[in-house]
Amino acid sequence: MNEKIKVLIVDDSAVVRQTMEDILSSDPLIEVVGSARDPFAAAERMREVVPDVITLDVEMPRMDGITFLQKVMRQHPIPVVMCSSLTEKGSETAMRAMEYGAVDIIQKPRLGVKQFLEEAKVIICDAVRAAGGARIKRIAPKAINVAPKLSADAVLEKPSSKAMIQTTEKVIVVGASTGGTEALKDFLEALPLDTPGMVIVQHMPEHFTAAFARRLDGICNISVKEAENDDTVVRGRALIAPGNKHTLLKRSGARYYVEVKDGPLVCRHRPSVDVLFRSAARYAGKNAVGVIMTGMGDDGAKGMLEMKDAGAYTIAQDEASCVVFGMPKEAIKLGAIDTVVPLNNIAGVVLRESNK
């Protein structure tokens, strides 16, 4: 029998700590080995027992979660799951945490909301189990910040290089989970401005997807935005499914667009990759290219098989470049994948197949 995943909970709220302990202790594969009100108390506990996973609050007294995360990743890398409240500031900070090595973000439990707590139990336990199997590496210290040399952009923004190019019938759909925020960044940064329109599901709580899209939009050639209902899928733009909403690809004539809607957890997730991939199979068929990336579980595997059966070209990220080789592995096992490639080769294959 495999050993349980040992978890340390770090949060300044005693009520949240107790709620998290109750949720995690309900999973037979997880053992809570301690809780701490701040990073200093966490460091003391870690001298006694080294956890397999840390759940870490963003905003705490004495030392914030980001600073503690950086110390952990430099000195003794341990998978860290950020636990944040639903605020714009909190979501932006949590996104920065992903750059510093956190493997996932979960929403801090809303106490006393029965339906939310039932779904939170599924999502939080899944995130911790995924983190327990994640491949992580030591993060080098960031260079000392120096005041940037400003250009004219500081006064007047340059003309947009992201003007929408008229849509064609090709469309790209992508699914990712644990480790996906950085994998998607690498993938999207490699794409040129005229890349066919794209819809992406990254498992992430609501509000965090907006911050994620803004971050990507600022560093990629293509435009990236959080999807809104009826957004058109066009060349030069990627739409990120909003957290806590399912996002489907639809078609009206030659126009692809997205439907953003409520619904139950599908494959234990909302948004679900399977929901997006099934809609792509139905409405795009052989005109779609599907990509499944790093993540735990099997969300997207059945939908990817439906895409392949409908004539789409399907791609999986290889094991060596995945943080967690779960979702791609399950799709491969079903026979749903045409090619398996390293992360740094996915963009090239996508462009080759979507421009045929």
ZIGILIN-V84585 format. One record per pair of residues at least 24 apart in sequence whose ideal C-beta (glycine too) atoms are under 10 Angstrom apart, sorted by the first residue. I is the first residue (numbers start at 1). J is the second residue. If there is no record, write none. Layout:
i->I j->J
i->I j->J
This chain:
i->2 j->29
i->2 j->132
i->3 j->29
i->3 j->31
i->3 j->52
i->3 j->132
i->4 j->28
i->4 j->29
i->4 j->30
i->4 j->31
i->4 j->32
i->4 j->33
i->4 j->52
i->4 j->132
i->5 j->29
i->5 j->30
i->5 j->31
i->5 j->32
i->5 j->33
i->5 j->51
i->5 j->52
i->5 j->53
i->5 j->79
i->5 j->125
i->5 j->128
i->5 j->129
i->5 j->130
i->5 j->131
i->5 j->132
i->5 j->133
i->6 j->30
i->6 j->31
i->6 j->32
i->6 j->33
i->6 j->34
i->6 j->49
i->6 j->50
i->6 j->51
i->6 j->52
i->6 j->53
i->6 j->54
i->6 j->132
i->7 j->31
i->7 j->32
i->7 j->33
i->7 j->34
i->7 j->35
i->7 j->51
i->7 j->52
i->7 j->53
i->7 j->54
i->7 j->55
i->7 j->79
i->7 j->81
i->7 j->128
i->7 j->131
i->7 j->132
i->8 j->32
i->8 j->33
i->8 j->34
i->8 j->35
i->8 j->36
i->8 j->42
i->8 j->45
i->8 j->46
i->8 j->49
i->8 j->50
i->8 j->51
i->8 j->52
i->8 j->53
i->8 j->54
i->8 j->55
i->8 j->56
i->8 j->78
i->8 j->80
i->9 j->33
i->9 j->34
i->9 j->35
i->9 j->36
i->9 j->42
i->9 j->45
i->9 j->51
i->9 j->53
i->9 j->54
i->9 j->55
i->9 j->56
i->9 j->57
i->9 j->83
i->9 j->128
i->10 j->34
i->10 j->35
i->10 j->36
i->10 j->37
i->10 j->38
i->10 j->39
i->10 j->41
i->10 j->42
i->10 j->43
i->10 j->45
i->10 j->46
i->10 j->51
i->10 j->54
i->10 j->55
i->10 j->56
i->10 j->57
i->10 j->60
i->10 j->65
i->10 j->68
i->10 j->80
i->10 j->83
i->11 j->35
i->11 j->36
i->11 j->37
i->11 j->38
i->11 j->42
i->11 j->55
i->11 j->56
i->11 j->57
i->11 j->58
i->11 j->59
i->11 j->60
i->11 j->65
i->11 j->83
i->11 j->108
i->12 j->36
i->12 j->37
i->12 j->38
i->12 j->41
i->12 j->57
i->12 j->59
i->12 j->60
i->12 j->61
i->12 j->62
i->12 j->65
i->13 j->37
i->13 j->57
i->13 j->60
i->13 j->85
i->13 j->108
i->13 j->109
i->13 j->111
i->15 j->109
i->15 j->111
i->16 j->55
i->16 j->57
i->16 j->83
i->16 j->85
i->16 j->108
i->16 j->109
i->16 j->111
i->17 j->55
i->17 j->57
i->18 j->111
i->19 j->108
i->19 j->109
i->19 j->110
i->19 j->111
i->19 j->112
i->19 j->117
i->19 j->120
i->19 j->124
i->20 j->55
i->20 j->57
i->20 j->83
i->20 j->106
i->20 j->108
i->20 j->109
i->20 j->120
i->20 j->124
i->20 j->128
i->21 j->55
i->22 j->109
i->22 j->117
i->22 j->121
i->23 j->55
i->23 j->109
i->23 j->117
i->23 j->120
i->23 j->121
i->23 j->122
i->23 j->123
i->23 j->124
i->23 j->125
i->23 j->128
i->24 j->53
i->24 j->55
i->24 j->121
i->24 j->124
i->24 j->125
i->24 j->128
i->24 j->129
i->25 j->125
i->26 j->121
i->26 j->124
i->26 j->125
i->27 j->121
i->27 j->122
i->27 j->124
i->27 j->125
i->27 j->126
i->27 j->128
i->27 j->129
i->28 j->125
i->29 j->125
i->29 j->128
i->29 j->129
i->29 j->132
i->30 j->124
i->30 j->125
i->30 j->128
i->30 j->129
i->30 j->132
i->32 j->128
i->36 j->60
i->37 j->61
i->37 j->62
i->38 j->62
i->38 j->63
i->38 j->64
i->38 j->65
i->38 j->68
i->39 j->63
i->39 j->64
i->39 j->65
i->39 j->67
i->39 j->68
i->39 j->69
i->39 j->71
i->39 j->72
i->40 j->68
i->42 j->68
i->42 j->72
i->43 j->68
i->43 j->71
i->43 j->72
i->46 j->72
i->46 j->76
i->46 j->78
i->50 j->76
i->50 j->78
i->51 j->78
i->51 j->79
i->51 j->80
i->51 j->132
i->52 j->78
i->52 j->79
i->52 j->128
i->52 j->131
i->52 j->132
i->52 j->133
i->52 j->134
i->53 j->78
i->53 j->79
i->53 j->80
i->53 j->81
i->53 j->103
i->53 j->104
i->53 j->127
i->53 j->128
i->53 j->129
i->53 j->130
i->53 j->131
i->53 j->132
i->53 j->133
i->53 j->134
i->54 j->78
i->54 j->79
i->54 j->80
i->54 j->81
i->54 j->82
i->54 j->83
i->54 j->102
i->54 j->128
i->54 j->131
i->55 j->80
i->55 j->81
i->55 j->82
i->55 j->83
i->55 j->104
i->55 j->106
i->55 j->108
i->55 j->124
i->55 j->127
i->55 j->128
i->55 j->131
i->56 j->80
i->56 j->81
i->56 j->82
i->56 j->83
i->56 j->84
i->56 j->94
i->56 j->97
i->56 j->102
i->57 j->82
i->57 j->83
i->57 j->84
i->57 j->85
i->57 j->90
i->57 j->108
i->58 j->82
i->58 j->83
i->58 j->84
i->58 j->85
i->58 j->87
i->58 j->89
i->58 j->90
i->58 j->91
i->58 j->92
i->58 j->93
i->58 j->94
i->58 j->96
i->58 j->97
i->58 j->102
i->58 j->105
i->58 j->108
i->59 j->84
i->59 j->85
i->59 j->87
i->59 j->89
i->59 j->90
i->59 j->93
i->64 j->93
i->65 j->93
i->65 j->94
i->65 j->97
i->65 j->102
i->66 j->93
i->66 j->94
i->66 j->96
i->66 j->97
i->66 j->99
i->66 j->100
i->66 j->102
i->67 j->100
i->69 j->96
i->69 j->97
i->69 j->98
i->69 j->100
i->69 j->101
i->69 j->102
i->69 j->139
i->70 j->97
i->70 j->100
i->70 j->101
i->70 j->139
i->70 j->141
i->70 j->142
i->72 j->100
i->72 j->101
i->72 j->102
i->72 j->139
i->73 j->97
i->73 j->100
i->73 j->101
i->73 j->102
i->73 j->136
i->73 j->137
i->73 j->138
i->73 j->139
i->73 j->140
i->73 j->141
i->74 j->100
i->74 j->101
i->74 j->138
i->74 j->139
i->74 j->140
i->74 j->141
i->74 j->142
i->75 j->138
i->76 j->138
i->77 j->101
i->77 j->136
i->77 j->137
i->77 j->138
i->77 j->139
i->78 j->103
i->78 j->131
i->78 j->134
i->78 j->136
i->79 j->103
i->79 j->104
i->79 j->127
i->79 j->128
i->79 j->130
i->79 j->131
i->79 j->132
i->79 j->133
i->79 j->134
i->79 j->135
i->79 j->136
i->79 j->178
i->79 j->323
i->79 j->324
i->80 j->104
i->80 j->131
i->80 j->134
i->80 j->136
i->81 j->105
i->81 j->106
i->81 j->124
i->81 j->127
i->81 j->128
i->81 j->130
i->81 j->131
i->81 j->132
i->81 j->134
i->81 j->178
i->82 j->106
i->82 j->108
i->82 j->127
i->82 j->208
i->83 j->107
i->83 j->108
i->83 j->109
i->83 j->124
i->83 j->127
i->84 j->108
i->84 j->205
i->84 j->207
i->84 j->208
i->85 j->109
i->85 j->110
i->85 j->207
i->86 j->110
i->86 j->205
i->86 j->206
i->86 j->207
i->86 j->208
i->86 j->243
i->86 j->244
i->87 j->207
i->88 j->207
i->88 j->210
i->88 j->211
i->89 j->211
i->90 j->207
i->90 j->208
i->90 j->211
i->91 j->204
i->91 j->205
i->91 j->206
i->91 j->207
i->91 j->208
i->91 j->209
i->91 j->210
i->91 j->211
i->91 j->212
i->91 j->214
i->91 j->243
i->92 j->207
i->92 j->208
i->92 j->210
i->92 j->211
i->92 j->212
i->92 j->214
i->92 j->215
i->93 j->211
i->94 j->204
i->94 j->205
i->94 j->207
i->94 j->208
i->94 j->211
i->94 j->212
i->95 j->181
i->95 j->204
i->95 j->208
i->95 j->209
i->95 j->210
i->95 j->211
i->95 j->212
i->95 j->213
i->95 j->214
i->95 j->215
i->95 j->216
i->96 j->211
i->96 j->215
i->97 j->181
i->98 j->179
i->98 j->180
i->98 j->181
i->98 j->182
i->98 j->185
i->98 j->204
i->98 j->208
i->98 j->212
i->98 j->215
i->99 j->139
i->99 j->142
i->99 j->181
i->99 j->182
i->99 j->185
i->99 j->215
i->100 j->139
i->100 j->142
i->101 j->136
i->101 j->137
i->101 j->138
i->101 j->139
i->101 j->182
i->102 j->131
i->102 j->136
i->102 j->181
i->102 j->182
i->103 j->127
i->103 j->130
i->103 j->131
i->103 j->132
i->103 j->133
i->103 j->134
i->103 j->135
i->103 j->136
i->103 j->178
i->103 j->179
i->103 j->180
i->103 j->181
i->103 j->182
i->103 j->294
i->103 j->323
i->103 j->324
i->104 j->128
i->104 j->130
i->104 j->131
i->104 j->134
i->104 j->177
i->104 j->178
i->104 j->179
i->104 j->180
i->104 j->181
i->104 j->203
i->104 j->204
i->104 j->295
i->104 j->296
i->104 j->323
i->104 j->324
i->105 j->181
i->105 j->203
i->105 j->204
i->105 j->205
i->105 j->208
i->105 j->211
i->105 j->212
i->105 j->243
i->106 j->131
i->106 j->203
i->106 j->204
i->106 j->205
i->106 j->208
i->107 j->204
i->107 j->205
i->107 j->206
i->107 j->207
i->107 j->208
i->107 j->243
i->107 j->244
i->108 j->205
i->118 j->265
i->119 j->244
i->119 j->264
i->119 j->265
i->119 j->268
i->119 j->270
i->120 j->205
i->122 j->265
i->122 j->268
i->122 j->269
i->123 j->203
i->123 j->205
i->123 j->265
i->123 j->268
i->123 j->269
i->123 j->270
i->125 j->268
i->126 j->177
i->126 j->178
i->126 j->203
i->126 j->268
i->126 j->269
i->126 j->296
i->126 j->297
i->126 j->299
i->127 j->177
i->127 j->178
i->127 j->203
i->127 j->296
i->129 j->178
i->129 j->296
i->129 j->297
i->129 j->324
i->129 j->326
i->130 j->177
i->130 j->178
i->130 j->179
i->130 j->203
i->130 j->294
i->130 j->295
i->130 j->296
i->130 j->297
i->130 j->323
i->130 j->324
i->130 j->326
i->131 j->178
i->131 j->179
i->131 j->296
i->131 j->323
i->131 j->324
i->132 j->296
i->132 j->324
i->133 j->178
i->133 j->296
i->133 j->323
i->133 j->324
i->133 j->325
i->133 j->326
i->134 j->178
i->134 j->179
i->134 j->294
i->134 j->296
i->134 j->322
i->134 j->323
i->134 j->324
i->135 j->179
i->135 j->294
i->135 j->319
i->135 j->320
i->135 j->321
i->135 j->322
i->135 j->323
i->135 j->324
i->135 j->325
i->136 j->179
i->136 j->323
i->160 j->223
i->161 j->193
i->161 j->221
i->161 j->222
i->161 j->223
i->161 j->236
i->162 j->193
i->162 j->217
i->162 j->220
i->162 j->221
i->162 j->222
i->162 j->223
i->162 j->224
i->162 j->236
i->162 j->237
i->163 j->193
i->163 j->223
i->163 j->236
i->164 j->197
i->164 j->223
i->164 j->232
i->164 j->234
i->164 j->235
i->164 j->236
i->164 j->237
i->165 j->193
i->165 j->194
i->165 j->195
i->165 j->196
i->165 j->197
i->165 j->234
i->165 j->235
i->165 j->236
i->165 j->237
i->166 j->234
i->166 j->235
i->166 j->236
i->166 j->254
i->167 j->196
i->167 j->197
i->167 j->232
i->167 j->233
i->167 j->234
i->167 j->235
i->167 j->236
i->167 j->237
i->167 j->254
i->167 j->255
i->167 j->256
i->167 j->257
i->168 j->194
i->168 j->196
i->168 j->197
i->168 j->234
i->168 j->235
i->168 j->254
i->168 j->256
i->168 j->287
i->168 j->354
i->168 j->355
i->169 j->196
i->169 j->251
i->169 j->254
i->169 j->255
i->169 j->256
i->169 j->284
i->169 j->285
i->169 j->286
i->169 j->287
i->169 j->288
i->170 j->195
i->170 j->196
i->170 j->197
i->170 j->235
i->170 j->256
i->170 j->284
i->170 j->286
i->170 j->287
i->170 j->288
i->170 j->289
i->170 j->353
i->170 j->354
i->170 j->355
i->170 j->356
i->171 j->196
i->171 j->197
i->171 j->198
i->171 j->199
i->171 j->233
i->171 j->234
i->171 j->235
i->171 j->249
i->171 j->251
i->171 j->256
i->171 j->280
i->171 j->283
i->171 j->284
i->171 j->287
i->171 j->288
i->171 j->289
i->171 j->290
i->171 j->312
i->171 j->354
i->172 j->196
i->172 j->197
i->172 j->198
i->172 j->199
i->172 j->200
i->172 j->233
i->172 j->238
i->172 j->280
i->172 j->284
i->172 j->288
i->172 j->289
i->172 j->290
i->172 j->291
i->172 j->312
i->172 j->313
i->172 j->315
i->172 j->350
i->172 j->351
i->172 j->353
i->172 j->354
i->173 j->197
i->173 j->198
i->173 j->199
i->173 j->200
i->173 j->201
i->173 j->233
i->173 j->247
i->173 j->249
i->173 j->273
i->173 j->276
i->173 j->277
i->173 j->279
i->173 j->280
i->173 j->281
i->173 j->284
i->173 j->288
i->173 j->289
i->173 j->290
i->173 j->291
i->173 j->292
i->173 j->300
i->173 j->303
i->173 j->304
i->173 j->307
i->173 j->312
i->173 j->314
i->174 j->198
i->174 j->199
i->174 j->200
i->174 j->201
i->174 j->202
i->174 j->238
i->174 j->240
i->174 j->241
i->174 j->273
i->174 j->276
i->174 j->277
i->174 j->289
i->174 j->290
i->174 j->291
i->174 j->292
i->174 j->293
i->174 j->300
i->174 j->315
i->174 j->346
i->174 j->350
i->175 j->199
i->175 j->200
i->175 j->201
i->175 j->202
i->175 j->203
i->175 j->241
i->175 j->269
i->175 j->271
i->175 j->272
i->175 j->273
i->175 j->274
i->175 j->275
i->175 j->276
i->175 j->277
i->175 j->290
i->175 j->291
i->175 j->292
i->175 j->293
i->175 j->295
i->175 j->299
i->175 j->300
i->175 j->301
i->175 j->303
i->175 j->304
i->175 j->327
i->175 j->328
i->175 j->331
i->176 j->200
i->176 j->201
i->176 j->202
i->176 j->203
i->176 j->204
i->176 j->273
i->176 j->291
i->176 j->292
i->176 j->293
i->176 j->294
i->176 j->295
i->176 j->299
i->176 j->300
i->176 j->317
i->176 j->322
i->176 j->323
i->176 j->327
i->176 j->328
i->177 j->201
i->177 j->202
i->177 j->203
i->177 j->204
i->177 j->269
i->177 j->273
i->177 j->292
i->177 j->293
i->177 j->294
i->177 j->295
i->177 j->296
i->177 j->297
i->177 j->299
i->177 j->300
i->177 j->323
i->177 j->324
i->177 j->326
i->177 j->327
i->178 j->203
i->178 j->293
i->178 j->294
i->178 j->295
i->178 j->296
i->178 j->297
i->178 j->322
i->178 j->323
i->178 j->324
i->178 j->326
i->178 j->327
i->179 j->293
i->179 j->294
i->179 j->295
i->179 j->296
i->179 j->317
i->179 j->321
i->179 j->322
i->179 j->323
i->179 j->324
i->179 j->325
i->179 j->326
i->179 j->343
i->180 j->204
i->180 j->212
i->180 j->293
i->180 j->294
i->180 j->295
i->180 j->317
i->180 j->322
i->180 j->323
i->180 j->324
i->180 j->327
i->181 j->208
i->181 j->212
i->181 j->215
i->181 j->216
i->181 j->294
i->181 j->323
i->182 j->294
i->182 j->323
i->182 j->343
i->183 j->293
i->183 j->294
i->183 j->295
i->183 j->317
i->183 j->321
i->183 j->322
i->183 j->323
i->183 j->343
i->183 j->346
i->184 j->212
i->184 j->216
i->184 j->220
i->184 j->224
i->184 j->238
i->184 j->240
i->184 j->291
i->184 j->293
i->184 j->294
i->184 j->343
i->185 j->212
i->185 j->215
i->185 j->216
i->185 j->219
i->185 j->220
i->185 j->224
i->186 j->321
i->186 j->343
i->186 j->344
i->186 j->346
i->186 j->347
i->187 j->220
i->187 j->238
i->187 j->291
i->187 j->293
i->187 j->317
i->187 j->343
i->187 j->344
i->187 j->346
i->187 j->347
i->187 j->350
i->188 j->216
i->188 j->217
i->188 j->219
i->188 j->220
i->188 j->221
i->188 j->222
i->188 j->224
i->188 j->238
i->188 j->240
i->188 j->347
i->189 j->216
i->189 j->219
i->189 j->220
i->189 j->221
i->189 j->222
i->189 j->347
i->190 j->220
i->190 j->221
i->190 j->343
i->190 j->344
i->190 j->345
i->190 j->346
i->190 j->347
i->190 j->348
i->190 j->350
i->190 j->351
i->191 j->220
i->191 j->221
i->191 j->222
i->191 j->236
i->191 j->238
i->191 j->346
i->191 j->347
i->191 j->348
i->191 j->350
i->191 j->351
i->192 j->221
i->192 j->222
i->192 j->236
i->192 j->347
i->192 j->351
i->193 j->220
i->193 j->221
i->193 j->222
i->193 j->223
i->193 j->235
i->193 j->236
i->193 j->237
i->194 j->221
i->194 j->222
i->194 j->235
i->194 j->236
i->194 j->351
i->194 j->355
i->195 j->220
i->195 j->221
i->195 j->222
i->195 j->235
i->195 j->236
i->195 j->237
i->195 j->238
i->195 j->347
i->195 j->350
i->195 j->351
i->195 j->354
i->195 j->355
i->196 j->233
i->196 j->234
i->196 j->235
i->196 j->236
i->196 j->237
i->196 j->256
i->196 j->287
i->196 j->288
i->196 j->289
i->196 j->350
i->196 j->351
i->196 j->353
i->196 j->354
i->196 j->355
i->197 j->222
i->197 j->231
i->197 j->232
i->197 j->233
i->197 j->234
i->197 j->235
i->197 j->236
i->197 j->237
i->197 j->238
i->197 j->239
i->197 j->249
i->197 j->256
i->197 j->257
i->197 j->258
i->197 j->354
i->198 j->222
i->198 j->224
i->198 j->233
i->198 j->234
i->198 j->235
i->198 j->236
i->198 j->237
i->198 j->238
i->198 j->239
i->198 j->240
i->198 j->289
i->198 j->291
i->198 j->350
i->198 j->354
i->199 j->227
i->199 j->231
i->199 j->233
i->199 j->237
i->199 j->238
i->199 j->239
i->199 j->240
i->199 j->241
i->199 j->247
i->199 j->248
i->199 j->249
i->199 j->256
i->199 j->257
i->199 j->258
i->199 j->276
i->199 j->277
i->199 j->279
i->199 j->280
i->199 j->284
i->199 j->288
i->200 j->224
i->200 j->227
i->200 j->238
i->200 j->239
i->200 j->240
i->200 j->241
i->200 j->247
i->200 j->271
i->200 j->273
i->200 j->276
i->200 j->291
i->200 j->293
i->201 j->227
i->201 j->240
i->201 j->241
i->201 j->242
i->201 j->246
i->201 j->247
i->201 j->269
i->201 j->270
i->201 j->271
i->201 j->272
i->201 j->273
i->201 j->274
i->201 j->275
i->201 j->276
i->201 j->277
i->201 j->299
i->201 j->300
i->201 j->303
i->202 j->240
i->202 j->241
i->202 j->243
i->202 j->271
i->202 j->273
i->202 j->293
i->202 j->295
i->203 j->241
i->203 j->243
i->203 j->267
i->203 j->268
i->203 j->269
i->203 j->270
i->203 j->271
i->203 j->272
i->203 j->273
i->203 j->295
i->203 j->296
i->203 j->297
i->203 j->299
i->203 j->327
i->204 j->240
i->204 j->241
i->204 j->242
i->204 j->243
i->204 j->244
i->204 j->269
i->204 j->271
i->205 j->242
i->205 j->243
i->205 j->244
i->205 j->270
i->206 j->242
i->206 j->243
i->206 j->244
i->206 j->245
i->206 j->270
i->206 j->271
i->207 j->242
i->207 j->243
i->207 j->244
i->208 j->242
i->208 j->243
i->208 j->244
i->209 j->240
i->209 j->241
i->209 j->242
i->209 j->243
i->209 j->244
i->209 j->245
i->209 j->247
i->209 j->271
i->210 j->240
i->210 j->242
i->210 j->243
i->212 j->240
i->212 j->243
i->213 j->238
i->213 j->239
i->213 j->240
i->213 j->241
i->213 j->242
i->214 j->240
i->216 j->240
i->226 j->260
i->227 j->257
i->227 j->258
i->227 j->259
i->227 j->260
i->227 j->271
i->228 j->258
i->228 j->260
i->229 j->257
i->229 j->258
i->229 j->259
i->229 j->260
i->229 j->261
i->230 j->257
i->230 j->258
i->230 j->259
i->230 j->260
i->231 j->256
i->231 j->257
i->231 j->258
i->231 j->259
i->231 j->260
i->232 j->256
i->232 j->257
i->232 j->258
i->233 j->257
i->233 j->258
i->233 j->284
i->235 j->354
i->240 j->271
i->241 j->270
i->241 j->271
i->241 j->272
i->241 j->273
i->241 j->275
i->241 j->276
i->242 j->270
i->242 j->271
i->243 j->270
i->243 j->271
i->244 j->270
i->244 j->271
i->245 j->270
i->245 j->271
i->246 j->270
i->246 j->271
i->246 j->272
i->246 j->274
i->246 j->275
i->246 j->276
i->246 j->279
i->247 j->271
i->247 j->272
i->247 j->275
i->247 j->276
i->247 j->279
i->248 j->275
i->248 j->276
i->248 j->277
i->248 j->278
i->248 j->279
i->248 j->280
i->248 j->282
i->248 j->283
i->249 j->275
i->249 j->276
i->249 j->277
i->249 j->278
i->249 j->279
i->249 j->280
i->249 j->281
i->249 j->282
i->249 j->283
i->249 j->284
i->249 j->288
i->250 j->279
i->250 j->280
i->250 j->282
i->250 j->283
i->250 j->284
i->251 j->279
i->251 j->280
i->251 j->282
i->251 j->283
i->251 j->284
i->251 j->285
i->251 j->287
i->252 j->283
i->256 j->280
i->256 j->283
i->256 j->284
i->256 j->287
i->256 j->288
i->257 j->283
i->265 j->299
i->266 j->299
i->266 j->303
i->267 j->297
i->267 j->298
i->267 j->299
i->267 j->300
i->267 j->301
i->267 j->302
i->267 j->303
i->267 j->327
i->268 j->296
i->268 j->297
i->268 j->298
i->268 j->299
i->269 j->295
i->269 j->297
i->269 j->299
i->269 j->300
i->271 j->299
i->272 j->299
i->272 j->300
i->272 j->303
i->273 j->297
i->273 j->298
i->273 j->299
i->273 j->300
i->273 j->301
i->273 j->302
i->273 j->303
i->273 j->304
i->273 j->327
i->273 j->331
i->274 j->298
i->274 j->299
i->274 j->300
i->274 j->301
i->274 j->302
i->274 j->303
i->274 j->304
i->274 j->306
i->275 j->299
i->275 j->300
i->275 j->303
i->276 j->300
i->276 j->303
i->276 j->307
i->277 j->301
i->277 j->302
i->277 j->303
i->277 j->304
i->277 j->305
i->277 j->306
i->277 j->307
i->277 j->308
i->277 j->312
i->277 j->314
i->277 j->331
i->277 j->336
i->278 j->302
i->278 j->303
i->278 j->304
i->278 j->305
i->278 j->306
i->278 j->307
i->278 j->310
i->279 j->303
i->279 j->306
i->279 j->307
i->280 j->304
i->280 j->306
i->280 j->307
i->280 j->310
i->280 j->312
i->281 j->305
i->281 j->306
i->281 j->307
i->281 j->308
i->281 j->309
i->281 j->310
i->281 j->311
i->281 j->312
i->282 j->306
i->282 j->307
i->282 j->310
i->283 j->310
i->284 j->310
i->284 j->311
i->284 j->312
i->285 j->309
i->285 j->310
i->285 j->311
i->285 j->312
i->286 j->310
i->286 j->311
i->286 j->312
i->286 j->313
i->287 j->311
i->287 j->312
i->287 j->313
i->287 j->354
i->288 j->312
i->288 j->313
i->288 j->314
i->288 j->353
i->288 j->354
i->289 j->313
i->289 j->314
i->289 j->315
i->289 j->338
i->289 j->349
i->289 j->350
i->289 j->351
i->289 j->352
i->289 j->353
i->289 j->354
i->289 j->355
i->289 j->356
i->290 j->314
i->290 j->315
i->290 j->316
i->290 j->331
i->290 j->336
i->290 j->337
i->290 j->338
i->290 j->350
i->290 j->353
i->291 j->315
i->291 j->316
i->291 j->317
i->291 j->328
i->291 j->341
i->291 j->346
i->291 j->347
i->291 j->349
i->291 j->350
i->292 j->316
i->292 j->317
i->292 j->327
i->292 j->328
i->292 j->329
i->292 j->330
i->292 j->331
i->292 j->332
i->292 j->336
i->292 j->337
i->293 j->317
i->293 j->321
i->293 j->322
i->293 j->323
i->293 j->324
i->293 j->327
i->293 j->328
i->293 j->343
i->293 j->346
i->294 j->318
i->294 j->319
i->294 j->321
i->294 j->322
i->294 j->323
i->294 j->324
i->294 j->325
i->294 j->326
i->294 j->327
i->294 j->328
i->294 j->343
i->295 j->322
i->295 j->323
i->295 j->324
i->295 j->325
i->295 j->326
i->295 j->327
i->295 j->328
i->295 j->329
i->295 j->330
i->296 j->323
i->296 j->324
i->296 j->325
i->296 j->326
i->296 j->327
i->296 j->329
i->296 j->330
i->297 j->324
i->297 j->326
i->297 j->327
i->297 j->330
i->298 j->326
i->298 j->327
i->298 j->329
i->298 j->330
i->298 j->331
i->298 j->333
i->298 j->334
i->299 j->326
i->299 j->327
i->299 j->330
i->299 j->331
i->300 j->327
i->300 j->328
i->300 j->330
i->300 j->331
i->300 j->336
i->301 j->326
i->301 j->327
i->301 j->328
i->301 j->329
i->301 j->330
i->301 j->331
i->301 j->332
i->301 j->333
i->301 j->334
i->301 j->336
i->301 j->337
i->302 j->330
i->302 j->331
i->302 j->334
i->302 j->336
i->303 j->331
i->303 j->336
i->304 j->328
i->304 j->330
i->304 j->331
i->304 j->332
i->304 j->334
i->304 j->335
i->304 j->336
i->304 j->337
i->304 j->338
i->305 j->331
i->305 j->334
i->305 j->335
i->305 j->336
i->305 j->337
i->306 j->336
i->307 j->331
i->307 j->336
i->308 j->334
i->308 j->335
i->308 j->336
i->308 j->337
i->308 j->338
i->309 j->335
i->309 j->336
i->312 j->336
i->312 j->338
i->312 j->353
i->313 j->337
i->313 j->338
i->313 j->339
i->313 j->349
i->313 j->350
i->313 j->352
i->313 j->353
i->313 j->354
i->313 j->356
i->314 j->338
i->314 j->339
i->314 j->340
i->314 j->353
i->315 j->339
i->315 j->340
i->315 j->341
i->315 j->345
i->315 j->346
i->315 j->349
i->315 j->350
i->315 j->353
i->316 j->340
i->316 j->341
i->316 j->346
i->317 j->341
i->317 j->342
i->317 j->343
i->317 j->345
i->317 j->346
i->318 j->342
i->318 j->343
i->318 j->345
i->318 j->346
i->321 j->345
i->321 j->346
